[in-house]
Amino acid sequence: MNIKKDTWQKQERAVRATQLAFDLSSEVQKHIKKQAIDDEVTPSDMIRRILGLEVKSKKTRQRLSFNLSDEELNQLGVQFGIVEPDEARKKRLIKQQVADLLIQFTEQNKQT
């Protein structure tokens, strides 16, 4: 019974937390986000560090993500020459091709 009470109290504290959002210049936002990436933390944790607040989370592995419509997914399938009846496999193959393309893009831009 005590475990349930502790859990409930933690949830209550989380609900009471206040979120602050800032409308800062793009230069300030970029700098904070870049520093967060370099330090392998979230931008939220970077702000906590700047403010001298406790950062409880561990280093994060930054992920890139974006959304595709079914039409765009099919377009990429054609672009990459992927003909696959299994939709799940098709998505995995397209994902791998996109990852390879992003790596290639990064390598080319490092040299310039």
C-alpha positions in Angstrom: 0.0 0.0 0.0 2.9 2.4 0.8 4.4 1.9 -2.7 1.1 3.0 -4.3 1.1 6.1 -2.1 4.7 7.0 -3.1 3.9 6.5 -6.7 0.8 8.7 -6.4 2.8 11.5 -4.7 5.4 11.4 -7.4 2.7 11.7 -10.1 1.1 14.6 -8.2 4.4 16.5 -8.1 4.8 15.9 -11.8 1.4 17.3 -12.5 2.2 20.4 -10.4 5.4 21.1 -12.5 5.4 24.3 -14.4 6.6 24.3 -18.0 8.2 27.5 -19.3 8.4 28.2 -23.0 10.6 31.0 -24.5 10.3 33.0 -27.6 14.0 33.8 -28.0 15.9 34.8 -31.1 16.9 32.0 -33.5 20.5 32.7 -32.7 20.0 32.1 -29.0 17.9 29.0 -29.7 20.5 27.6 -32.2 23.4 28.1 -29.7 21.6 26.4 -26.9 20.5 23.5 -29.1 24.0 23.1 -30.6 25.6 23.1 -27.1 23.0 20.5 -26.0 23.9 18.3 -29.0 27.6 18.7 -28.3 27.0 17.7 -24.6 24.7 14.9 -25.6 21.8 16.2 -23.5 18.3 17.5 -24.4 17.8 21.3 -24.9 15.7 21.2 -21.7 18.6 19.7 -19.7 20.9 22.3 -21.2 18.7 25.1 -19.9 18.7 23.4 -16.5 22.5 23.4 -16.5 22.7 27.0 -17.6 20.4 27.9 -14.7 22.4 25.8 -12.2 19.5 23.4 -11.6 19.8 19.7 -11.1 19.9 17.6 -14.2 18.7 14.1 -13.4 18.6 12.6 -16.9 21.4 10.7 -18.4 23.1 11.6 -21.7 20.8 11.2 -24.6 21.4 9.7 -28.0 20.1 12.4 -30.3 17.7 11.1 -33.0 16.6 12.7 -36.2 13.1 12.1 -37.3 10.5 13.4 -39.7 7.1 12.4 -41.0 6.3 11.0 -44.4 2.9 10.7 -46.0 2.1 7.4 -47.8 2.6 9.2 -51.1 6.0 10.5 -50.1 7.0 7.0 -48.9 6.0 5.6 -52.3 7.9 8.4 -54.0 11.1 7.5 -52.1 10.5 3.8 -52.9 10.5 4.7 -56.6 13.5 7.0 -56.2 15.5 4.3 -54.5 14.3 1.5 -56.8 12.7 -0.4 -54.0 10.0 -2.8 -55.1 8.8 -4.7 -52.1 5.2 -6.1 -51.5 5.8 -6.4 -47.8 5.1 -2.8 -46.5 7.0 -3.2 -43.3 10.1 -4.5 -45.1 9.7 -1.7 -47.7 9.7 0.9 -44.9 12.8 -0.6 -43.4 14.6 -0.6 -46.7 13.6 3.0 -47.4 14.7 4.0 -43.9 18.1 2.4 -44.5 18.5 4.2 -47.9 17.6 7.5 -46.2 20.1 6.9 -43.4 22.8 6.2 -46.0 21.9 9.3 -47.9 22.1 11.5 -44.8 25.5 10.0 -43.9 26.7 10.7 -47.4 25.4 14.3 -47.2 27.2 14.8 -43.9 30.5 13.4 -45.2 30.3 15.6 -48.3 29.6 18.7 -46.2 32.4 18.0 -43.7 34.9 18.5 -46.5 33.7 21.9 -47.5 
